[in-house]
């Protein structure tokens, strides 16, 4: 990992970002304090790697500002964006459970600040209190549910529904963020196409159709959600009351 700058101290503003993470907020106070005391803040520039596929696990990360993307490149050279995440998303927990290597390339999409909890500190915490594994298990299971849902969508749903659900996932942080209006998704049409295995032309046509319906508004480098309720209807999202 190429680190442009690192700082050992976390600011009050960054602590507030962490409190916006439903997973972190649900941790026991003692575990929260241990995580903060053992973590470091890293600032990376756009295009820098966080880690590569095949690298050994080196702990957990949380996006404090900016955005990172998860890439997979096929033998043919075709690139697929698996996910694009912003604050306050956590990642990097899979290798912790099986001791295996990283499953994706992770790149900084725009200048970003990350919180890194090194593996040596995390394993020490878990050894002293094995009950903490339950918290990490929740993080893995939530992502597994998201992954299975995305696979189902790819196999069964038409492009418009998949695009609407993708936009919802992005502005809600895959269920981990409750954004205040106005909601803006910082993602290009090309990136949306790579995430959904659709052509840029198809994505453009679908976005323009939603724009005509006053559901969204296309902006340079992003999409503004004008009517989240109607976007949910476009996505056919069922929400339990």
N, C-alpha and C positions, 0 to 999 in steps of 0.2 A: 504494500500500500504506500503510495506516494503522499506524504503529508505536507501540505503547504505550510501549515501552522498548527501548533497544538497549545492548549492551555489546560492546566490542571484544575482550574476553578470553574464552577458553574454559576452563572449569574441568576439573579432573582427572576428575570424575564424568562430565562431558559427553564427554571424550576416551574414557572407557571405553564409553560408549554407541556412539560411532562405531566402535570396534573390534568391536562386535557386528554391524556391517554387513558381510556377506560381500563386497559389492562394494568397499567402502573398504578392508577388510582385505587384499584381493588387489592393491591398488595398490602400485607401487614405493615404497619408503620416502621417496625424494626428492620424489615427487609428493604423497604424504600430507602431508609437512611443508610443501610449497608451498601446498596447499589450506588447511591450518590457519592458516598465516601470512597468507593473503590473505582469509580469511573473517571474518564478523562474526556475533555472536549476537543474535537478535531475539526478543523476548518479545511475544506477541500475545494479546489477550483473545478469549473465545468469541464467534463471530459476525463477527469481523473478516476482511476479505479478505486473501489473500496476493497474488493477482493475478486479473484478470478475463479472460475469453475476449476475444481481439482485442487484448490488450495486447502491446507488443513484449517479446521475451525479455530478461530482466535477469540471467540466470545460473542457477546450480543451488541447490537447497535440500535440506536434510536435516532430518527431524523428530528433535529431541533428546528431547523429552517432549511429552505431549499427543497430539493427533490432528488431522488435516486431512482434508477431504473434497473430492472432485472432482465438480462438478455440471454438468449440461447441462439447459437449459430449452427445451422444444419450442415452436414458434410458438403452440400451443394453450395454453401456460402450464404444461403438465405438467412436473414436475421429475423428473429421473432422477439418482440418485447413481451415478456411474461407479465410484468407488472410495473407500474409507475407509482411511487409512493411519496408522500410528503409528511410533514410533522402532524401528529406525534407518533408515527408508525415505528414499531420495533421489528427487527429482522435479525437473522443469523442463528436462530435457535435449533434448526434441524440437525446440524452437525454435532450439536451438544448431546443429543439423545443417542445417536448411534456411533459416535466417534469417527464418523466418516468425513469425507471432504466436502467442500462447497459444491452445490448443485448448479449454480448459475454464475455468470459474470455479473457483477454489480458495479454500475458506473454512476458518478455524480452527474446529474443532468443539467443542473445550474449551480452556481456557487452555493455551497451548502455547509451547514454546521451539524456535526453528528456527535452523539454521546456514545462512547465505546466502553463497555464493561469487559475488561480482559478475561480470558478463559481461566487464568490461574486464580484470579480473585473469585470468580463465580464458582469454580469447583470447590474452593475452600469453604464458601458459604454453604454449598449443598452438602458437603461432607459433615459440617457441623450441625446441620438441621435438614435431614433428608425430606422432611415434610414440605420443603420449599419446591420440590420437584412438581408438586401439584399445580403451583402457579405457572410454571413453565409449560406444563402439560396443557393448560388452558390456552396458552398462546399458540401451541402447535395445532390443537384441535380446531380452534377458530379458523386458522389458515387452511386446514384440510377441508373444512366445510366450504370455504370460499372456492378452493381449487376444484372440488367436485361439482359445485354449482356452475363454474365456468366451463368445465368439460361437458356438462349436460347441455348448456346453452349452445356450445359450438356444434354439438351433434343434432340438436332438435329445433333450435329457434332460428327464425329468419333474421337477416342483417339488421333491420330497424330495431327489433327488440334487443338484440345483442348490443347495438350501439347505445341505446337508451340505458341499458343496465350498466354498461361500461362507464358512461358519464356519471351515473349515480354512485358507482363504486369509487370513482376518482374523487368526487367532491365530498363524499362521506368517509373517505379513507378506509374503504372496504368494511364499513360498519363501525369504525373506531373513532369517528369524529362527527360532531353535530354542528355543522357550519351555520353561521348566522348569515342571513341574506344581506346583500346580494351574493349569490354563489358563483364563483368563477373557477373553471377547470383550466389549468395551464397545461395544454397539450396541443400539439399540432395535428392537422388532419393526417399527415404521413404517419405520425406515431400511433394515432388511433387505428389506422389501417394495419400497421404492424402488430398491434395488440389483438386485433380481431381477425387477422388473416383475410382482410378485404383490400381491394384496390383503393388508392387515394380518390379516384373518380367516384367510386361507389359511396365512400364516406362523405365526400363533398355533396353528392346528390341527396343523401339522407339528411345531412345537417341543414341544407338549404330548405328541404321540405319542412323540417321541424321549425326552422326560422320563420317560414311563411305562416305557420300555425301559432306563432308567438310563444313557442315553448322555450326556445333558446335564441341566443344572438351570437353569431360568429364574429370573433375578434381576431386581431393579429396575434398569432401564437396561442390562442385559447378559445374557450367557449364560455359564454355567460349564461347561467341558468335563470331564465326569467320566471318560469312557473314550475317549481319542483313537483307540485301535485300532478300536473298534466304530464310531466316527464315520467312519473311513476306509472301513470295510466298507459303511456306509450310502451313502457317496459313490462306492463302486466305484472307489476310487483304486488304480491299479496302481503299485507302487514297485519299480524295478529293484534287484536285490540286487548 
